[in-house]
């Protein structure tokens, strides 16, 4: 029974930090100190986001664009899987007291996914008006104006259909190692005539983690985020922490959850619950209580 | 009997190209068309260099340094393992007709290696005089002047001692997948109190590949490079292509081979030959003839 642990952004880059190697290593040290009891035995896969890191990398690509060719977004995602994988291996291996191995992970999406018709996920640096027009013309990007800050590229966020390397992840976990996989939601690829092709998009890392858990036959997914639980009426006076939800109850809650934040996490949990698995959504601070059933939100069938 | 194939720089970025994603994919397509008969069955591991890619990445880091923190070299190596691994998976999987999986690979070196006393490997962009002094002061780098082109950072190139992820590579290969590993010679790490720590250095990718072959009990290493064979008196009128060498003959040849080019390849071949393995050094163009014993240089015990 594999446990998939999805690390949120603040597990790697703390709020207000810029993402130096030393800062990321220190944040991960704290993260794995908390996770220690969960990673010392059993089948464990770690997944993680890459928001700050891919933002930094895309900015680097732009600033050097006159001298060295910028890479497409799917390769920038691959770069961050390498970067963050190496950071995680450094700090997790001594805590887990066993091998930690990062696999480059591709996630297949459908080229016909409606997400490609209307890109919504903002990514990378801000640009001025003229520059935005040039990028639209020369690279075929779509950019949207962000009030007062300039223009920013938006990319599609299609649904993950298949973790390409799932057999390898299973083999690694069976060998006793902890696998680090699906970084940044995975490198998005479409399939054509049996050949996989990288595509510029961003896959939600919690949706990809739930898919991975399902493909591995894992019954447990732990989503670590910034809040201790899922709330009803979050941010209002009548806010109420939810301790246990069925897939159906969770689905009923979706419309009131914030889109790019708690909603995809609960959607991921619903996907897994319908396949017979259980998801625990909580924060690093509340984890110990959540494991004892006194905090966090559990979603199951 | 695992076959380790070490791809040279021109297998991924052709001479005169800048390293766009499209150029790298096209070069790899040609490479794997030639390698097709070798990768369709049996246990295969692909290793590769990262010279142009890590050079590009270090330049990106510098150009954006005022806005986002530059990462240390060992993490830039990790980034290129992600980038090149994703490119290789794209082009190799359809040719090999089986799973291709890239593992982030760390290689342990000795912090006491004499290479750390005198860094010799130039890396990254050129800097002006003032900038060089600032980098020496602020980042503790060593820089050397390159006649007419400015100052360039030099880093140590220590001997590889252990492929950290070798068990995982073995498990993956046993599962039937082709593993992509040791990119750029591996992410250099030193060990202290059982904890591995990234360190700024560059490990020769052929030495790392020979070590991997030894650790895997592999008896065959194929080093692909720009020349069809090892030569005696290379570049002179009496140049002579060498077809077969014992480890001892190869060792006798070392002093006349060019340092950062053919010498480390022959050193790698000697290491493996002494452990009972065989290395074939040849070019992509001469590969078919070399496999039939009509070209290339074989080094064995």
Boltz contact constraints between the chains, C-beta under 6 A:
constraints:
  - contact:
      token1: [A, 18]
      token2: [B, 69]
      max_distance: 6.0
  - contact:
      token1: [A, 19]
      token2: [B, 69]
      max_distance: 6.0
  - contact:
      token1: [A, 20]
      token2: [B, 69]
      max_distance: 6.0
  - contact:
      token1: [A, 21]
      token2: [B, 71]
      max_distance: 6.0
  - contact:
      token1: [A, 21]
      token2: [B, 72]
      max_distance: 6.0
  - contact:
      token1: [A, 21]
      token2: [B, 75]
      max_distance: 6.0
  - contact:
      token1: [A, 56]
      token2: [B, 68]
      max_distance: 6.0
  - contact:
      token1: [A, 59]
      token2: [B, 64]
      max_distance: 6.0
  - contact:
      token1: [A, 59]
      token2: [B, 68]
      max_distance: 6.0
  - contact:
      token1: [A, 60]
      token2: [B, 60]
      max_distance: 6.0
  - contact:
      token1: [A, 60]
      token2: [B, 64]
      max_distance: 6.0
  - contact:
      token1: [A, 63]
      token2: [B, 63]
      max_distance: 6.0
  - contact:
      token1: [A, 63]
      token2: [B, 64]
      max_distance: 6.0
  - contact:
      token1: [A, 64]
      token2: [B, 59]
      max_distance: 6.0
  - contact:
      token1: [A, 64]
      token2: [B, 60]
      max_distance: 6.0
  - contact:
      token1: [A, 64]
      token2: [B, 63]
      max_distance: 6.0
  - contact:
      token1: [A, 68]
      token2: [B, 56]
      max_distance: 6.0
  - contact:
      token1: [A, 68]
      token2: [B, 59]
      max_distance: 6.0
  - contact:
      token1: [A, 69]
      token2: [B, 18]
      max_distance: 6.0
  - contact:
      token1: [A, 69]
      token2: [B, 19]
      max_distance: 6.0
  - contact:
      token1: [A, 69]
      token2: [B, 20]
      max_distance: 6.0
  - contact:
      token1: [A, 71]
      token2: [B, 21]
      max_distance: 6.0
  - contact:
      token1: [A, 72]
      token2: [B, 21]
      max_distance: 6.0
  - contact:
      token1: [A, 75]
      token2: [B, 21]
      max_distance: 6.0
  - contact:
      token1: [A, 75]
      token2: [B, 83]
      max_distance: 6.0
  - contact:
      token1: [A, 75]
      token2: [B, 86]
      max_distance: 6.0
  - contact:
      token1: [A, 78]
      token2: [B, 82]
      max_distance: 6.0
  - contact:
      token1: [A, 78]
      token2: [B, 83]
      max_distance: 6.0
  - contact:
      token1: [A, 78]
      token2: [B, 86]
      max_distance: 6.0
  - contact:
      token1: [A, 79]
      token2: [B, 79]
      max_distance: 6.0
  - contact:
      token1: [A, 79]
      token2: [B, 82]
      max_distance: 6.0
  - contact:
      token1: [A, 79]
      token2: [B, 83]
      max_distance: 6.0
  - contact:
      token1: [A, 81]
      token2: [B, 82]
      max_distance: 6.0
  - contact:
      token1: [A, 82]
      token2: [B, 78]
      max_distance: 6.0
  - contact:
      token1: [A, 82]
      token2: [B, 79]
      max_distance: 6.0
  - contact:
      token1: [A, 82]
      token2: [B, 81]
      max_distance: 6.0
  - contact:
      token1: [A, 82]
      token2: [B, 82]
      max_distance: 6.0
  - contact:
      token1: [A, 82]
      token2: [B, 104]
      max_distance: 6.0
  - contact:
      token1: [A, 83]
      token2: [B, 75]
      max_distance: 6.0
  - contact:
      token1: [A, 83]
      token2: [B, 78]
      max_distance: 6.0
  - contact:
      token1: [A, 83]
      token2: [B, 79]
      max_distance: 6.0
  - contact:
      token1: [A, 85]
      token2: [B, 104]
      max_distance: 6.0
  - contact:
      token1: [A, 86]
      token2: [B, 75]
      max_distance: 6.0
  - contact:
      token1: [A, 86]
      token2: [B, 78]
      max_distance: 6.0
  - contact:
      token1: [A, 86]
      token2: [B, 187]
      max_distance: 6.0
  - contact:
      token1: [A, 94]
      token2: [B, 195]
      max_distance: 6.0
  - contact:
      token1: [A, 101]
      token2: [B, 103]
      max_distance: 6.0
  - contact:
      token1: [A, 101]
      token2: [B, 165]
      max_distance: 6.0
  - contact:
      token1: [A, 101]
      token2: [B, 168]
      max_distance: 6.0
  - contact:
      token1: [A, 102]
      token2: [B, 104]
      max_distance: 6.0
  - contact:
      token1: [A, 103]
      token2: [B, 101]
      max_distance: 6.0
  - contact:
      token1: [A, 103]
      token2: [B, 103]
      max_distance: 6.0
  - contact:
      token1: [A, 104]
      token2: [B, 82]
      max_distance: 6.0
  - contact:
      token1: [A, 104]
      token2: [B, 85]
      max_distance: 6.0
  - contact:
      token1: [A, 104]
      token2: [B, 102]
      max_distance: 6.0
  - contact:
      token1: [A, 165]
      token2: [B, 101]
      max_distance: 6.0
  - contact:
      token1: [A, 168]
      token2: [B, 101]
      max_distance: 6.0
  - contact:
      token1: [A, 168]
      token2: [B, 172]
      max_distance: 6.0
  - contact:
      token1: [A, 168]
      token2: [B, 177]
      max_distance: 6.0
  - contact:
      token1: [A, 171]
      token2: [B, 171]
      max_distance: 6.0
  - contact:
      token1: [A, 171]
      token2: [B, 175]
      max_distance: 6.0
  - contact:
      token1: [A, 172]
      token2: [B, 168]
      max_distance: 6.0
  - contact:
      token1: [A, 175]
      token2: [B, 171]
      max_distance: 6.0
  - contact:
      token1: [A, 177]
      token2: [B, 168]
      max_distance: 6.0
  - contact:
      token1: [A, 187]
      token2: [B, 86]
      max_distance: 6.0
  - contact:
      token1: [A, 195]
      token2: [B, 94]
      max_distance: 6.0
